[in-house]
């Protein structure tokens, strides 16, 4: 997994979870690295996928109008 590609980042964990779910629904493995500090409401959550799926993942994210922050 350490070679996976960042395809989405946000300051909102809900948007990250939604993105991950959409990618998984399309057959793309996806994971979230959550670096959001809830007490300070600061940081970002990043969605990663395998390199072979990165282009398709970015297209799916764009088609679903999920906004990067």
PQR file with spaces between the fields and no chain letter, atoms N, CA, C, O and H, PARSE charges and radii, in Angstrom:
ATOM       1  N    UNK     1       0.820   -1.201    0.000 -0.4000 1.5000
ATOM       2  CA   UNK     1       0.000    0.000    0.000 -0.0000 2.0000
ATOM       3  C    UNK     1       0.860    1.260    0.000  0.5500 1.7000
ATOM       4  O    UNK     1       0.343    2.339   -0.290 -0.5500 1.4000
ATOM       5  N    UNK     2       2.108    1.170    0.303 -0.4000 1.5000
ATOM       6  CA   UNK     2       2.906    2.385    0.393 -0.0000 2.0000
ATOM       7  C    UNK     2       3.136    3.054   -0.964  0.5500 1.7000
ATOM       8  O    UNK     2       3.554    4.211   -1.009 -0.5500 1.4000
ATOM       9  H    UNK     2       2.528    0.294    0.539  0.4000 1.0000
ATOM      10  N    UNK     3       2.873    2.357   -2.060 -0.4000 1.5000
ATOM      11  CA   UNK     3       3.010    2.954   -3.388 -0.0000 2.0000
ATOM      12  C    UNK     3       1.695    3.512   -3.914  0.5500 1.7000
ATOM      13  O    UNK     3       1.634    3.972   -5.055 -0.5500 1.4000
ATOM      14  H    UNK     3       2.533    1.418   -2.023  0.4000 1.0000
ATOM      15  N    UNK     4       0.651    3.480   -3.111 -0.4000 1.5000
ATOM      16  CA   UNK     4      -0.649    3.946   -3.575 -0.0000 2.0000
ATOM      17  C    UNK     4      -0.599    5.448   -3.849  0.5500 1.7000
ATOM      18  O    UNK     4       0.263    6.161   -3.337 -0.5500 1.4000
ATOM      19  H    UNK     4       0.700    3.106   -2.184  0.4000 1.0000
ATOM      20  N    UNK     5      -1.541    5.908   -4.666 -0.4000 1.5000
ATOM      21  CA   UNK     5      -1.584    7.284   -5.150 -0.0000 2.0000
ATOM      22  C    UNK     5      -2.686    8.072   -4.435  0.5500 1.7000
ATOM      23  O    UNK     5      -3.787    7.570   -4.214 -0.5500 1.4000
ATOM      24  H    UNK     5      -2.242    5.328   -5.082  0.4000 1.0000
ATOM      25  N    UNK     6      -2.359    9.322   -4.080 -0.4000 1.5000
ATOM      26  CA   UNK     6      -3.363   10.210   -3.484 -0.0000 2.0000
ATOM      27  C    UNK     6      -4.289   10.699   -4.596  0.5500 1.7000
ATOM      28  O    UNK     6      -3.832   11.303   -5.565 -0.5500 1.4000
ATOM      29  H    UNK     6      -1.464    9.730   -4.260  0.4000 1.0000
ATOM      30  N    UNK     7      -5.598   10.438   -4.456 -0.4000 1.5000
ATOM      31  CA   UNK     7      -6.556   10.859   -5.479 -0.0000 2.0000
ATOM      32  C    UNK     7      -7.537   11.906   -4.968  0.5500 1.7000
ATOM      33  O    UNK     7      -8.273   12.499   -5.756 -0.5500 1.4000
ATOM      34  H    UNK     7      -5.969    9.947   -3.668  0.4000 1.0000
ATOM      35  N    UNK     8      -7.554   12.141   -3.653 -0.4000 1.5000
ATOM      36  CA   UNK     8      -8.503   13.102   -3.102 -0.0000 2.0000
ATOM      37  C    UNK     8      -8.037   13.525   -1.719  0.5500 1.7000
ATOM      38  O    UNK     8      -7.548   12.703   -0.943 -0.5500 1.4000
ATOM      39  H    UNK     8      -6.956   11.659   -3.013  0.4000 1.0000
ATOM      40  N    UNK     9      -8.189   14.815   -1.411 -0.4000 1.5000
ATOM      41  CA   UNK     9      -7.917   15.288   -0.051 -0.0000 2.0000
ATOM      42  C    UNK     9      -8.955   16.328    0.313  0.5500 1.7000
ATOM      43  O    UNK     9      -9.463   17.052   -0.544 -0.5500 1.4000
ATOM      44  H    UNK     9      -8.585   15.483   -2.042  0.4000 1.0000
ATOM      45  N    UNK    10      -9.260   16.388    1.598 -0.4000 1.5000
ATOM      46  CA   UNK    10     -10.297   17.285    2.084 -0.0000 2.0000
ATOM      47  C    UNK    10     -10.096   17.549    3.568  0.5500 1.7000
ATOM      48  O    UNK    10      -9.398   16.803    4.255 -0.5500 1.4000
ATOM      49  H    UNK    10      -8.847   15.800    2.293  0.4000 1.0000
ATOM      50  N    UNK    11     -10.704   18.598    4.044 -0.4000 1.5000
ATOM      51  CA   UNK    11     -10.719   18.887    5.470 -0.0000 2.0000
ATOM      52  C    UNK    11     -11.950   18.330    6.153  0.5500 1.7000
ATOM      53  O    UNK    11     -12.169   18.554    7.343 -0.5500 1.4000
ATOM      54  H    UNK    11     -11.271   19.203    3.487  0.4000 1.0000
ATOM      55  N    UNK    12     -12.765   17.593    5.383 -0.4000 1.5000
ATOM      56  CA   UNK    12     -14.033   17.068    5.884 -0.0000 2.0000
ATOM      57  C    UNK    12     -14.031   15.543    5.769  0.5500 1.7000
ATOM      58  O    UNK    12     -14.014   15.009    4.660 -0.5500 1.4000
ATOM      59  H    UNK    12     -12.588   17.411    4.416  0.4000 1.0000
ATOM      60  N    UNK    13     -14.047   14.846    6.888 -0.4000 1.5000
ATOM      61  CA   UNK    13     -13.976   13.380    6.885 -0.0000 2.0000
ATOM      62  C    UNK    13     -15.183   12.765    6.182  0.5500 1.7000
ATOM      63  O    UNK    13     -15.064   11.687    5.601 -0.5500 1.4000
ATOM      64  H    UNK    13     -14.061   15.280    7.789  0.4000 1.0000
ATOM      65  N    UNK    14     -16.325   13.416    6.219 -0.4000 1.5000
ATOM      66  CA   UNK    14     -17.508   12.884    5.550 -0.0000 2.0000
ATOM      67  C    UNK    14     -17.288   12.839    4.041  0.5500 1.7000
ATOM      68  O    UNK    14     -17.658   11.859    3.394 -0.5500 1.4000
ATOM      69  H    UNK    14     -16.421   14.292    6.691  0.4000 1.0000
ATOM      70  N    UNK    15     -16.689   13.889    3.472 -0.4000 1.5000
ATOM      71  CA   UNK    15     -16.383   13.892    2.045 -0.0000 2.0000
ATOM      72  C    UNK    15     -15.377   12.789    1.696  0.5500 1.7000
ATOM      73  O    UNK    15     -15.475   12.165    0.640 -0.5500 1.4000
ATOM      74  H    UNK    15     -16.389   14.685    3.998  0.4000 1.0000
ATOM      75  N    UNK    16     -14.432   12.560    2.572 -0.4000 1.5000
ATOM      76  CA   UNK    16     -13.453   11.495    2.340 -0.0000 2.0000
ATOM      77  C    UNK    16     -14.131   10.133    2.372  0.5500 1.7000
ATOM      78  O    UNK    16     -13.861    9.288    1.519 -0.5500 1.4000
ATOM      79  H    UNK    16     -14.352   13.067    3.430  0.4000 1.0000
ATOM      80  N    UNK    17     -15.000    9.913    3.336 -0.4000 1.5000
ATOM      81  CA   UNK    17     -15.722    8.636    3.428 -0.0000 2.0000
ATOM      82  C    UNK    17     -16.627    8.430    2.216  0.5500 1.7000
ATOM      83  O    UNK    17     -16.713    7.320    1.690 -0.5500 1.4000
ATOM      84  H    UNK    17     -15.220   10.600    4.029  0.4000 1.0000
ATOM      85  N    UNK    18     -17.297    9.484    1.772 -0.4000 1.5000
ATOM      86  CA   UNK    18     -18.153    9.406    0.591 -0.0000 2.0000
ATOM      87  C    UNK    18     -17.323    9.036   -0.640  0.5500 1.7000
ATOM      88  O    UNK    18     -17.721    8.181   -1.431 -0.5500 1.4000
ATOM      89  H    UNK    18     -17.227   10.386    2.200  0.4000 1.0000
ATOM      90  N    UNK    19     -16.186    9.678   -0.791 -0.4000 1.5000
ATOM      91  CA   UNK    19     -15.303    9.397   -1.922 -0.0000 2.0000
ATOM      92  C    UNK    19     -14.827    7.957   -1.887  0.5500 1.7000
ATOM      93  O    UNK    19     -14.852    7.270   -2.908 -0.5500 1.4000
ATOM      94  H    UNK    19     -15.863   10.373   -0.149  0.4000 1.0000
ATOM      95  N    UNK    20     -14.397    7.495   -0.736 -0.4000 1.5000
ATOM      96  CA   UNK    20     -13.949    6.113   -0.588 -0.0000 2.0000
ATOM      97  C    UNK    20     -15.065    5.144   -0.962  0.5500 1.7000
ATOM      98  O    UNK    20     -14.825    4.178   -1.686 -0.5500 1.4000
ATOM      99  H    UNK    20     -14.376    8.053    0.094  0.4000 1.0000
ATOM     100  N    UNK    21     -16.266    5.385   -0.485 -0.4000 1.5000
ATOM     101  CA   UNK    21     -17.397    4.515   -0.770 -0.0000 2.0000
ATOM     102  C    UNK    21     -17.708    4.467   -2.262  0.5500 1.7000
ATOM     103  O    UNK    21     -17.957    3.395   -2.813 -0.5500 1.4000
ATOM     104  H    UNK    21     -16.461    6.170    0.103  0.4000 1.0000
ATOM     105  N    UNK    22     -17.694    5.617   -2.908 -0.4000 1.5000
ATOM     106  CA   UNK    22     -17.958    5.671   -4.347 -0.0000 2.0000
ATOM     107  C    UNK    22     -16.902    4.880   -5.113  0.5500 1.7000
ATOM     108  O    UNK    22     -17.234    4.128   -6.029 -0.5500 1.4000
ATOM     109  H    UNK    22     -17.491    6.488   -2.460  0.4000 1.0000
ATOM     110  N    UNK    23     -15.649    5.043   -4.750 -0.4000 1.5000
ATOM     111  CA   UNK    23     -14.583    4.304   -5.431 -0.0000 2.0000
ATOM     112  C    UNK    23     -14.736    2.800   -5.217  0.5500 1.7000
ATOM     113  O    UNK    23     -14.593    2.022   -6.161 -0.5500 1.4000
ATOM     114  H    UNK    23     -15.379    5.654   -4.006  0.4000 1.0000
ATOM     115  N    UNK    24     -15.019    2.394   -4.008 -0.4000 1.5000
ATOM     116  CA   UNK    24     -15.203    0.965   -3.723 -0.0000 2.0000
ATOM     117  C    UNK    24     -16.403    0.417   -4.504  0.5500 1.7000
ATOM     118  O    UNK    24     -16.355   -0.701   -5.016 -0.5500 1.4000
ATOM     119  H    UNK    24     -15.135    3.025   -3.241  0.4000 1.0000
ATOM     120  N    UNK    25     -17.466    1.198   -4.592 -0.4000 1.5000
ATOM     121  CA   UNK    25     -18.644    0.784   -5.368 -0.0000 2.0000
ATOM     122  C    UNK    25     -18.309    0.579   -6.845  0.5500 1.7000
ATOM     123  O    UNK    25     -18.978   -0.186   -7.539 -0.5500 1.4000
ATOM     124  H    UNK    25     -17.505    2.107   -4.176  0.4000 1.0000
ATOM     125  N    UNK    26     -17.270    1.267   -7.322 -0.4000 1.5000
ATOM     126  CA   UNK    26     -16.817    1.116   -8.706 -0.0000 2.0000
ATOM     127  C    UNK    26     -15.694    0.078   -8.840  0.5500 1.7000
ATOM     128  O    UNK    26     -15.069   -0.029   -9.895 -0.5500 1.4000
ATOM     129  H    UNK    26     -16.726    1.889   -6.759  0.4000 1.0000
ATOM     130  N    UNK    27     -15.446   -0.675   -7.781 -0.4000 1.5000
ATOM     131  CA   UNK    27     -14.462   -1.747   -7.830 -0.0000 2.0000
ATOM     132  C    UNK    27     -13.024   -1.312   -7.628  0.5500 1.7000
ATOM     133  O    UNK    27     -12.096   -2.049   -7.960 -0.5500 1.4000
ATOM     134  H    UNK    27     -15.954   -0.587   -6.924  0.4000 1.0000
ATOM     135  N    UNK    28     -12.833   -0.112   -7.083 -0.4000 1.5000
ATOM     136  CA   UNK    28     -11.483    0.399   -6.831 -0.0000 2.0000
ATOM     137  C    UNK    28     -11.191    0.329   -5.341  0.5500 1.7000
ATOM     138  O    UNK    28     -11.937    0.880   -4.531 -0.5500 1.4000
ATOM     139  H    UNK    28     -13.587    0.487   -6.814  0.4000 1.0000
ATOM     140  N    UNK    29     -10.108   -0.346   -4.980 -0.4000 1.5000
ATOM     141  CA   UNK    29      -9.696   -0.361   -3.578 -0.0000 2.0000
ATOM     142  C    UNK    29      -9.320    1.057   -3.171  0.5500 1.7000
ATOM     143  O    UNK    29      -8.639    1.761   -3.917 -0.5500 1.4000
ATOM     144  H    UNK    29      -9.502   -0.794   -5.638  0.4000 1.0000
ATOM     145  N    UNK    30      -9.758    1.472   -1.998 -0.4000 1.5000
ATOM     146  CA   UNK    30      -9.450    2.823   -1.523 -0.0000 2.0000
ATOM     147  C    UNK    30      -9.318    2.806   -0.009  0.5500 1.7000
ATOM     148  O    UNK    30     -10.004    2.055    0.684 -0.5500 1.4000
ATOM     149  H    UNK    30     -10.311    0.900   -1.392  0.4000 1.0000
ATOM     150  N    UNK    31      -8.427    3.647    0.486 -0.4000 1.5000
ATOM     151  CA   UNK    31      -8.245    3.805    1.931 -0.0000 2.0000
ATOM     152  C    UNK    31      -8.161    5.297    2.252  0.5500 1.7000
ATOM     153  O    UNK    31      -7.824    6.123    1.404 -0.5500 1.4000
ATOM     154  H    UNK    31      -7.870    4.258   -0.077  0.4000 1.0000
ATOM     155  N    UNK    32      -8.477    5.606    3.492 -0.4000 1.5000
ATOM     156  CA   UNK    32      -8.406    6.989    3.975 -0.0000 2.0000
ATOM     157  C    UNK    32      -7.297    7.091    5.014  0.5500 1.7000
ATOM     158  O    UNK    32      -7.187    6.253    5.909 -0.5500 1.4000
ATOM     159  H    UNK    32      -8.751    4.936    4.182  0.4000 1.0000
ATOM     160  N    UNK    33      -6.485    8.119    4.884 -0.4000 1.5000
ATOM     161  CA   UNK    33      -5.543    8.485    5.938 -0.0000 2.0000
ATOM     162  C    UNK    33      -6.113    9.765    6.548  0.5500 1.7000
ATOM     163  O    UNK    33      -6.129   10.822    5.916 -0.5500 1.4000
ATOM     164  H    UNK    33      -6.574    8.800    4.157  0.4000 1.0000
ATOM     165  N    UNK    34      -6.578    9.644    7.790 -0.4000 1.5000
ATOM     166  CA   UNK    34      -7.253   10.752    8.453 -0.0000 2.0000
ATOM     167  C    UNK    34      -6.287   11.465    9.392  0.5500 1.7000
ATOM     168  O    UNK    34      -5.859   10.903   10.400 -0.5500 1.4000
ATOM     169  H    UNK    34      -6.565    8.786    8.303  0.4000 1.0000
ATOM     170  N    UNK    35      -5.951   12.699    9.056 -0.4000 1.5000
ATOM     171  CA   UNK    35      -5.085   13.518    9.904 -0.0000 2.0000
ATOM     172  C    UNK    35      -5.828   14.769   10.374  0.5500 1.7000
ATOM     173  O    UNK    35      -5.244   15.840   10.536 -0.5500 1.4000
ATOM     174  H    UNK    35      -6.299   13.155    8.237  0.4000 1.0000
ATOM     175  N    UNK    36      -7.134   14.599   10.587 -0.4000 1.5000
ATOM     176  CA   UNK    36      -7.958   15.704   11.070 -0.0000 2.0000
ATOM     177  C    UNK    36      -8.000   15.641   12.593  0.5500 1.7000
ATOM     178  O    UNK    36      -8.368   14.618   13.171 -0.5500 1.4000
ATOM     179  H    UNK    36      -7.608   13.728   10.455  0.4000 1.0000
ATOM     180  N    UNK    37      -7.623   16.735   13.231 -0.4000 1.5000
ATOM     181  CA   UNK    37      -7.704   16.855   14.685 -0.0000 2.0000
ATOM     182  C    UNK    37      -9.090   17.380   15.024  0.5500 1.7000
ATOM     183  O    UNK    37      -9.395   18.550   14.791 -0.5500 1.4000
ATOM     184  H    UNK    37      -7.324   17.566   12.762  0.4000 1.0000
ATOM     185  N    UNK    38      -9.927   16.507   15.575 -0.4000 1.5000
ATOM     186  CA   UNK    38     -11.310   16.898   15.855 -0.0000 2.0000
ATOM     187  C    UNK    38     -11.410   18.004   16.888  0.5500 1.7000
ATOM     188  O    UNK    38     -12.326   18.824   16.822 -0.5500 1.4000
ATOM     189  H    UNK    38      -9.679   15.557   15.764  0.4000 1.0000
ATOM     190  N    UNK    39     -10.505   18.045   17.826 -0.4000 1.5000
ATOM     191  CA   UNK    39     -10.592   19.073   18.873 -0.0000 2.0000
ATOM     192  C    UNK    39     -10.291   20.462   18.322  0.5500 1.7000
ATOM     193  O    UNK    39     -10.841   21.456   18.797 -0.5500 1.4000
ATOM     194  H    UNK    39      -9.761   17.379   17.880  0.4000 1.0000
ATOM     195  N    UNK    40      -9.409   20.529   17.310 -0.4000 1.5000
ATOM     196  CA   UNK    40      -9.068   21.816   16.715 -0.0000 2.0000
ATOM     197  C    UNK    40      -9.769   22.056   15.382  0.5500 1.7000
ATOM     198  O    UNK    40      -9.704   23.148   14.817 -0.5500 1.4000
ATOM     199  H    UNK    40      -8.963   19.721   16.924  0.4000 1.0000
ATOM     200  N    UNK    41     -10.451   20.998   14.882 -0.4000 1.5000
ATOM     201  CA   UNK    41     -11.096   21.048   13.578 -0.0000 2.0000
ATOM     202  C    UNK    41     -10.103   21.519   12.512  0.5500 1.7000
ATOM     203  O    UNK    41     -10.378   22.437   11.740 -0.5500 1.4000
ATOM     204  H    UNK    41     -10.504   20.111   15.341  0.4000 1.0000
ATOM     205  N    UNK    42      -8.946   20.862   12.496 -0.4000 1.5000
ATOM     206  CA   UNK    42      -7.860   21.254   11.618 -0.0000 2.0000
ATOM     207  C    UNK    42      -7.198   19.992   11.062  0.5500 1.7000
ATOM     208  O    UNK    42      -7.094   18.982   11.757 -0.5500 1.4000
ATOM     209  H    UNK    42      -8.723   20.116   13.123  0.4000 1.0000
ATOM     210  N    UNK    43      -6.762   20.057    9.829 -0.4000 1.5000
ATOM     211  CA   UNK    43      -6.053   18.941    9.217 -0.0000 2.0000
ATOM     212  C    UNK    43      -6.740   18.498    7.942  0.5500 1.7000
ATOM     213  O    UNK    43      -7.599   19.198    7.405 -0.5500 1.4000
ATOM     214  H    UNK    43      -6.847   20.878    9.265  0.4000 1.0000
ATOM     215  N    UNK    44      -6.345   17.307    7.456 -0.4000 1.5000
ATOM     216  CA   UNK    44      -6.959   16.821    6.235 -0.0000 2.0000
ATOM     217  C    UNK    44      -7.060   15.301    6.253  0.5500 1.7000
ATOM     218  O    UNK    44      -6.301   14.603    6.926 -0.5500 1.4000
ATOM     219  H    UNK    44      -5.648   16.738    7.892  0.4000 1.0000
ATOM     220  N    UNK    45      -8.022   14.826    5.487 -0.4000 1.5000
ATOM     221  CA   UNK    45      -8.185   13.402    5.239 -0.0000 2.0000
ATOM     222  C    UNK    45      -7.865   13.175    3.768  0.5500 1.7000
ATOM     223  O    UNK    45      -8.310   13.931    2.904 -0.5500 1.4000
ATOM     224  H    UNK    45      -8.638   15.392    4.940  0.4000 1.0000
ATOM     225  N    UNK    46      -7.097   12.136    3.488 -0.4000 1.5000
ATOM     226  CA   UNK    46      -6.646   11.864    2.133 -0.0000 2.0000
ATOM     227  C    UNK    46      -7.090   10.463    1.727  0.5500 1.7000
ATOM     228  O    UNK    46      -6.991    9.514    2.505 -0.5500 1.4000
ATOM     229  H    UNK    46      -6.736   11.521    4.189  0.4000 1.0000
ATOM     230  N    UNK    47      -7.584   10.351    0.486 -0.4000 1.5000
ATOM     231  CA   UNK    47      -7.996    9.059   -0.052 -0.0000 2.0000
ATOM     232  C    UNK    47      -6.919    8.590   -1.025  0.5500 1.7000
ATOM     233  O    UNK    47      -6.488    9.337   -1.903 -0.5500 1.4000
ATOM     234  H    UNK    47      -7.664   11.122   -0.146  0.4000 1.0000
ATOM     235  N    UNK    48      -6.495    7.348   -0.854 -0.4000 1.5000
ATOM     236  CA   UNK    48      -5.480    6.735   -1.706 -0.0000 2.0000
ATOM     237  C    UNK    48      -6.065    5.518   -2.413  0.5500 1.7000
ATOM     238  O    UNK    48      -6.982    4.873   -1.906 -0.5500 1.4000
ATOM     239  H    UNK    48      -6.845    6.741   -0.141  0.4000 1.0000
ATOM     240  N    UNK    49      -5.519    5.211   -3.601 -0.4000 1.5000
ATOM     241  CA   UNK    49      -5.886    4.001   -4.320 -0.0000 2.0000
ATOM     242  C    UNK    49      -4.650    3.447   -5.029  0.5500 1.7000
ATOM     243  O    UNK    49      -3.639    4.142   -5.131 -0.5500 1.4000
ATOM     244  H    UNK    49      -4.773    5.735   -4.013  0.4000 1.0000
ATOM     245  N    UNK    50      -4.715    2.208   -5.519 -0.4000 1.5000
ATOM     246  CA   UNK    50      -3.569    1.641   -6.232 -0.0000 2.0000
ATOM     247  C    UNK    50      -3.233    2.453   -7.485  0.5500 1.7000
ATOM     248  O    UNK    50      -4.132    3.015   -8.111 -0.5500 1.4000
ATOM     249  H    UNK    50      -5.537    1.644   -5.436  0.4000 1.0000
ATOM     250  N    UNK    51      -1.958    2.522   -7.857 -0.4000 1.5000
ATOM     251  CA   UNK    51      -1.542    3.311   -9.026 -0.0000 2.0000
ATOM     252  C    UNK    51      -2.283    2.937  -10.309  0.5500 1.7000
ATOM     253  O    UNK    51      -2.592    3.808  -11.122 -0.5500 1.4000
ATOM     254  H    UNK    51      -1.227    2.066   -7.348  0.4000 1.0000
ATOM     255  N    UNK    52      -2.566    1.664  -10.491 -0.4000 1.5000
ATOM     256  CA   UNK    52      -3.236    1.222  -11.721 -0.0000 2.0000
ATOM     257  C    UNK    52      -4.656    1.776  -11.836  0.5500 1.7000
ATOM     258  O    UNK    52      -5.202    1.843  -12.937 -0.5500 1.4000
ATOM     259  H    UNK    52      -2.315    0.956   -9.830  0.4000 1.0000
ATOM     260  N    UNK    53      -5.259    2.172  -10.717 -0.4000 1.5000
ATOM     261  CA   UNK    53      -6.629    2.673  -10.714 -0.0000 2.0000
ATOM     262  C    UNK    53      -6.731    4.184  -10.565  0.5500 1.7000
ATOM     263  O    UNK    53      -7.837    4.724  -10.551 -0.5500 1.4000
ATOM     264  H    UNK    53      -4.815    2.117   -9.822  0.4000 1.0000
ATOM     265  N    UNK    54      -5.606    4.875  -10.454 -0.4000 1.5000
ATOM     266  CA   UNK    54      -5.619    6.303  -10.136 -0.0000 2.0000
ATOM     267  C    UNK    54      -6.344    7.144  -11.180  0.5500 1.7000
ATOM     268  O    UNK    54      -7.140    8.012  -10.823 -0.5500 1.4000
ATOM     269  H    UNK    54      -4.707    4.436  -10.466  0.4000 1.0000
ATOM     270  N    UNK    55      -6.083    6.905  -12.465 -0.4000 1.5000
ATOM     271  CA   UNK    55      -6.747    7.703  -13.502 -0.0000 2.0000
ATOM     272  C    UNK    55      -8.256    7.496  -13.476  0.5500 1.7000
ATOM     273  O    UNK    55      -9.021    8.456  -13.557 -0.5500 1.4000
ATOM     274  H    UNK    55      -5.436    6.200  -12.755  0.4000 1.0000
ATOM     275  N    UNK    56      -8.680    6.242  -13.363 -0.4000 1.5000
ATOM     276  CA   UNK    56     -10.111    5.946  -13.296 -0.0000 2.0000
ATOM     277  C    UNK    56     -10.724    6.559  -12.043  0.5500 1.7000
ATOM     278  O    UNK    56     -11.824    7.109  -12.100 -0.5500 1.4000
ATOM     279  H    UNK    56      -8.058    5.461  -13.297  0.4000 1.0000
ATOM     280  N    UNK    57     -10.033    6.473  -10.922 -0.4000 1.5000
ATOM     281  CA   UNK    57     -10.538    7.046   -9.672 -0.0000 2.0000
ATOM     282  C    UNK    57     -10.743    8.553   -9.804  0.5500 1.7000
ATOM     283  O    UNK    57     -11.765    9.085   -9.373 -0.5500 1.4000
ATOM     284  H    UNK    57      -9.139    6.027  -10.876  0.4000 1.0000
ATOM     285  N    UNK    58      -9.770    9.236  -10.399 -0.4000 1.5000
ATOM     286  CA   UNK    58      -9.898   10.684  -10.568 -0.0000 2.0000
ATOM     287  C    UNK    58     -11.054   11.028  -11.495  0.5500 1.7000
ATOM     288  O    UNK    58     -11.746   12.022  -11.272 -0.5500 1.4000
ATOM     289  H    UNK    58      -8.939    8.804  -10.750  0.4000 1.0000
ATOM     290  N    UNK    59     -11.277   10.221  -12.536 -0.4000 1.5000
ATOM     291  CA   UNK    59     -12.404   10.447  -13.440 -0.0000 2.0000
ATOM     292  C    UNK    59     -13.727   10.254  -12.698  0.5500 1.7000
ATOM     293  O    UNK    59     -14.652   11.048  -12.869 -0.5500 1.4000
ATOM     294  H    UNK    59     -10.715    9.414  -12.717  0.4000 1.0000
ATOM     295  N    UNK    60     -13.822    9.217  -11.885 -0.4000 1.5000
ATOM     296  CA   UNK    60     -15.041    8.953  -11.116 -0.0000 2.0000
ATOM     297  C    UNK    60     -15.297   10.082  -10.125  0.5500 1.7000
ATOM     298  O    UNK    60     -16.435   10.525   -9.971 -0.5500 1.4000
ATOM     299  H    UNK    60     -13.070    8.572  -11.746  0.4000 1.0000
ATOM     300  N    UNK    61     -14.261   10.545   -9.460 -0.4000 1.5000
ATOM     301  CA   UNK    61     -14.403   11.660   -8.511 -0.0000 2.0000
ATOM     302  C    UNK    61     -14.917   12.904   -9.241  0.5500 1.7000
ATOM     303  O    UNK    61     -15.804   13.598   -8.744 -0.5500 1.4000
ATOM     304  H    UNK    61     -13.337   10.186   -9.586  0.4000 1.0000
ATOM     305  N    UNK    62     -14.362   13.176  -10.411 -0.4000 1.5000
ATOM     306  CA   UNK    62     -14.790   14.346  -11.184 -0.0000 2.0000
ATOM     307  C    UNK    62     -16.237   14.189  -11.649  0.5500 1.7000
ATOM     308  O    UNK    62     -17.009   15.146  -11.586 -0.5500 1.4000
ATOM     309  H    UNK    62     -13.642   12.612  -10.815  0.4000 1.0000
ATOM     310  N    UNK    63     -16.614   12.995  -12.115 -0.4000 1.5000
ATOM     311  CA   UNK    63     -17.986   12.751  -12.579 -0.0000 2.0000
ATOM     312  C    UNK    63     -18.999   12.889  -11.467  0.5500 1.7000
ATOM     313  O    UNK    63     -20.142   13.278  -11.706 -0.5500 1.4000
ATOM     314  H    UNK    63     -15.987   12.218  -12.167  0.4000 1.0000
ATOM     315  N    UNK    64     -18.589   12.574  -10.255 -0.4000 1.5000
ATOM     316  CA   UNK    64     -19.488   12.679   -9.111 -0.0000 2.0000
ATOM     317  C    UNK    64     -19.426   14.046   -8.461  0.5500 1.7000
ATOM     318  O    UNK    64     -20.049   14.276   -7.425 -0.5500 1.4000
ATOM     319  H    UNK    64     -17.661   12.258  -10.060  0.4000 1.0000
ATOM     320  N    UNK    65     -18.683   14.944   -9.063 -0.4000 1.5000
ATOM     321  CA   UNK    65     -18.561   16.333   -8.618 -0.0000 2.0000
ATOM     322  C    UNK    65     -18.173   16.454   -7.157  0.5500 1.7000
ATOM     323  O    UNK    65     -18.687   17.306   -6.433 -0.5500 1.4000
ATOM     324  H    UNK    65     -18.177   14.757   -9.905  0.4000 1.0000
ATOM     325  N    UNK    66     -17.258   15.590   -6.731 -0.4000 1.5000
ATOM     326  CA   UNK    66     -16.730   15.685   -5.377 -0.0000 2.0000
ATOM     327  C    UNK    66     -15.623   16.728   -5.428  0.5500 1.7000
ATOM     328  O    UNK    66     -14.693   16.607   -6.225 -0.5500 1.4000
ATOM     329  H    UNK    66     -16.840   14.898   -7.319  0.4000 1.0000
ATOM     330  N    UNK    67     -15.714   17.731   -4.599 -0.4000 1.5000
ATOM     331  CA   UNK    67     -14.815   18.875   -4.675 -0.0000 2.0000
ATOM     332  C    UNK    67     -13.578   18.656   -3.803  0.5500 1.7000
ATOM     333  O    UNK    67     -13.691   18.317   -2.625 -0.5500 1.4000
ATOM     334  H    UNK    67     -16.470   17.829   -3.952  0.4000 1.0000
ATOM     335  N    UNK    68     -12.395   18.855   -4.395 -0.4000 1.5000
ATOM     336  CA   UNK    68     -11.160   18.838   -3.611 -0.0000 2.0000
ATOM     337  C    UNK    68     -11.053   20.152   -2.853  0.5500 1.7000
ATOM     338  O    UNK    68     -11.488   21.194   -3.343 -0.5500 1.4000
ATOM     339  H    UNK    68     -12.303   19.130   -5.351  0.4000 1.0000
ATOM     340  N    UNK    69     -10.487   20.105   -1.685 -0.4000 1.5000
ATOM     341  CA   UNK    69     -10.224   21.343   -0.940 -0.0000 2.0000
ATOM     342  C    UNK    69      -8.783   21.696   -1.043  0.5500 1.7000
ATOM     343  O    UNK    69      -8.354   22.706   -0.485 -0.5500 1.4000
ATOM     344  H    UNK    69     -10.133   19.259   -1.287  0.4000 1.0000
